[in-house]
Amino acid sequence: MVDVHETPAVPPFDPQGDPRLGYVVAGGLLVALGWGLGVTVNLLLHSWASGGSISLHFARITGTMGPYAWATFGLGVVTGAFGVVLLALGRASPRGPIVLPGFPY
């Protein structure tokens, strides 16, 4: 007889993988989205609309940056900076083998 309360539903799993891979992927994605989309695309759209306005499906972009544009800019800067921190953690972490979760090696 097995006591259900003392038996884990899923057996413990130690992936023994490389945590640097996750740091690098997440950090690169945050840098690309934060500084690429939130900062660069935001500033480019507002500079292209300096003479008039650009109409997208759901937004109208003018040459002046309003509160939403400044909030997007600030969030992009913070997101990109957090991505740089993750990239630095990825470089400082010890190297391990690259394994896929759930596959026996």
C-alpha positions, 0 to 999 in steps of 0.5 A: 500500500502506498501513502498518496500524501507522501508520494510526489505526483511527478518524480523529481527531475534534475535537468542538469542543463546549461542555465546560460542558454535561458539567460542569453535567450531571455536577455536577447529577447528583452533587449530586442523588444525593449530597445529595438521596439520600445525605443528605436521604433517609437522614436523613428515613428515620431520623427517620420511624423514630424511634418504631419501624422501617421495613421495606423489601424488603431493609433495616430502618431504625430511628431510630438511625443505624448504621455503614451509615447514617453511611457513606451520609451521608459518601459523600453529603456527599463526592459532593455536594461533588464535584458542586459542584466540577464545577458551579464548573468548568462556570461557569469554563470558556470557552463553546463551541458545543453540538454532538452527537458524531458529527454534522458541523457 
